[in-house]
Amino acid sequence: MQNINQVKPDSHRLEQILPDGQVVDRKWLQDKGYERSTIDYYVRSGKLESVGRGVYRRPGPPLKWEHLLYSLGELGFTLHVGGRSALDLQGYEHYVSLGSSQRVITLYGKSKIPAWMKSTDNNVKFTAFTQKEFPILPENSLTTMTFGHWDWELNISTVELALFELLTLVKDESGFLVADKYFESATILRPKLINELLHSCTRIQTKRLFMWFADRHSHQWSQAIDRNTIDLGSGKRVIIKGGAFDKNYNITVPREMTRDETFFF
């Protein structure tokens, strides 16, 4: 067994390169020049604390979800806050109650959430979705928010992109009602970005839903949608079983959200 006195940890340097709240793995520490024995010594001596299997941070205040998201980016994960979470963070939360004491943070991107994220002692649940609907995101689809005294930048969907992401999860009447509240509040959007997202999105149902909600609320930005160049596909999409059939977009919607109750599926 190695004598602890043989380990020469440089804790002062660790404080300089590892900010409060940032979570790192062994590879990150080893890339910074710390050997396995030194990392183990730091854990035993309390200079590092284990957050999950193979991941660590310096002891400090309770971890927030923002710490974890920033840490994911530093570890090479490509994820951003999107959908309902992004809308709430940009001032829409008071329109729709979350209805739960546990906060849900929805992430989108090319990476999966690492297993250790699910085991952190945190009153937050992370869910992640692969953003298949947008193989390439239009420019300016993402924005940033700053967090903490380090002014860490966290990637977050713009309101325009977040509405599309929200619609990809609409599968029942409750999903329609939630989306309806957000669209009601989305009075100021950028028509140029909306058109780019409609052209870039590969999921027909999502585009049809977006157009349906745009027509339903008739905000000024909806008048600038280039409807003649948007591919809405063909065929019917049954989203709500027993719902009213909208002939304009070939989708079924909740009966109480339409005046036309002639057609039902």
N, C-alpha and C positions, 0 to 999 in steps of 0.2 A: 504493500500500500504506500502511496506517495505521501511523503511528509508535507503537511500544509505549509511548513516554513519554506519549502522549496518553491512554492508558488509565489510569483511576484506580481500580484495584481496591481493595476494602475487605476484605482477607483476615481481619482481626480479626472483623468482623461475620459473615463466612462461618463461622468457627469457632463462633460463638455460635448460629447458626441451623441448622447442619448437624452433627448429632451424629456421633461416630465410628461408622463402620460403616453408616450410612444411605446408601442408593443413591438418587439422584434423576436426573430427566431435564432436558433443556434447558428445557422448559416450566416446571417447578418453579422452576428458577433464575431464569428470566425473570420469573415471577410475583413473585419476591422482589426484583425491581428490577435484576437483573444483565443487561446487554446481551450480545449474542452475542460482540462483540469482547472483552469482559471475561472471558467464559467460556473463550474460546479462549486468552486470555492465561494464565489460571489453569492450563489444561492444559499449556501450553508451559513454564510456570515451575515445575510440579510441585506447585502448591497443590491441584489436582484431578487425579485419575487416572481414565482411562477403564476402565469395567467391561465395557461392551459398546457397541454402536452407539447413540450418543445418550444414554448414561447414565453417571453419574460418582459418585465418592465422594471424600472426603478421604483422603489416604494414611494407612495405619495397619496394624494387625494383619490377618492373613488373614480374609477374609470367611467367615462361617458361614451355614448355611442360615437360621438365625433372623434374621440381618441382612436377608437377601433377602426373607423373608416379611413382616417388619415394613415394609420399604420398599415392597412391593407395596400394602399397606394405605394407606400414606401417599400413594401415587400414584393411589389411587382404585379399585384392584382389590378385588373382593369374593371372597375365598377363605379357607378355613380348613383346618387340618390335620385329616384324617379317616381313617376306615377303619383299616387295620393300623397306620399310622404313629401315629395317635392312641392306639390301644391300647398300643403299645409305650412311648410317652411317659408313659403312666399306670401303668407297672409290670408290663406283661405280656410284655415283650420276652424275658425269660429262659425263657419257656415254649416259644417257637418260634424257632429259629435263622433269621436272615435268609439265611444261606448265600451271602453275597456281600460282598466288601470294600467295594463301593460302596453307600452308604446310599440308600434310595429313600424320598422324602417324598411321600406321596399327599395331594393337595389336592382339595377339593370347593368348589363355589360357582357363581356366575353368570358369572364371568370366565374367560377363557382365559389361559394363561401367556404372557407376552410373549416374543418370539423371543430377546431378549438373555439371558433366564434360562437358556437352553440352552447358551449359549456362555461362561458364567462359569467361571473356573478353580477348580473346586470338586469335591470328591470326593462329590458328592451329585447324584442324579438326581431331578428333579421330574416327577411325573405329575399331571395334573389331569382331573377328571371333572365334567361338568355335573350338578348334583343334580336331575335330572328327577323322581326318585321322590318328592321332597318339595317340591311347589310352595310350600308354606308350612311352615316348620319350627316344631314346637311350642315354646312358651316353655321355657327352661332346657335346650334341646337342645345348646347350645354352652356351653363354659366357657373360661377363659383360663389361660395359663401366663405367667409373667414371665421375662424374659431380660435378661442383661447388667446393668451398673451403672446403666443408665438405667431399669431395671425396666420395659422395654417389655412391653406386653401383647399376646400372640399368641392369636388365636382357635383353639380346638381342639374337636373333637367330644367330647361326653361318652362314656363307655363304652357307654351304651345306644345312642346314635346311631351310634357307630363300628361296632358289631356289625351294624346294618342296612346300613351302607355297605360293610362287608366282604362281606356276603352278595350284594350286587349284582354282585360279580365272580366268584362261584362258578360255574364252567362245566365242571369236570372233577373227578376223584377227588382230585387234589392240593389243589384248592380246598376240598373237603369236609374233608380231613384238617387243613388249616390252621385253618379255621373251628371244627372240633371241639375243637381245643386251646384256642382262646380261650373258647369257651362253657364248657368244662370248668372254666376258671379264673374265670369270671364268676359268682361265688357271691353277690355282693351287688349287686343292681340295684334301681332304683326302679320299682315296679309301675305307679305313676301315669304316669310318663314312658313306660314300655314300652307301655301301653295307648294313650296319645296318639300315639305313633309308629306303632303298628299301624293306627290309624284314619286317620292322615295320609298314610301311604305309599300310593302309587298303583300300585306294581308288585306284582302278585299273586304272582309267583314268589318274590320276596324275603320277603313275609309268610308264605308257606307254609314256606319254609326256616327262618325264624325260629321258627315254631311247632314244626317238626320237631325242631330242635335243643333248644328249650325242653323238649319232652317227653323227649328222649333223656337229658338230664342232670338233669331234675327238681329243679332248685334251688328253694328256698322261694319265691322271687319268681314262679316260673312258675305257682304255684297261684293267684295273684291276677290272672291274665290274664282279661279279660272276653271269653271265647270266643264268647258268644252274639251279640255285636254286631260282630264283625270280619268284613269282607267278604273271603272267600278266593276269590271268583270261581267259575268252572266250567271243566270240561274238564281234560285231562291236561297235565302239563308234563314233557317228556322232558329231563332235565338230564344224566343219565348214560346213554349208549347202552349197552344190554346190562346195565343196572343192575336192581336190585330195585325193584318198584313198591310204593310205600307207599299203601295204600288210604285212609288217614285224610286225607292231604293231596294225593293225586293227583299225586305227583311220583316220579321215579325217583332212587334213591340208590345209592351203592356197595354191592355185595353184602356185603362184609365188615363193613359198618356196620349190618346188620339181621339179625335172627334169622329173618325170614320170607323164604324163598327160593323161594316158590311161583310168584310172578309176576315175569317179566322182560320188559324192552322193549329 
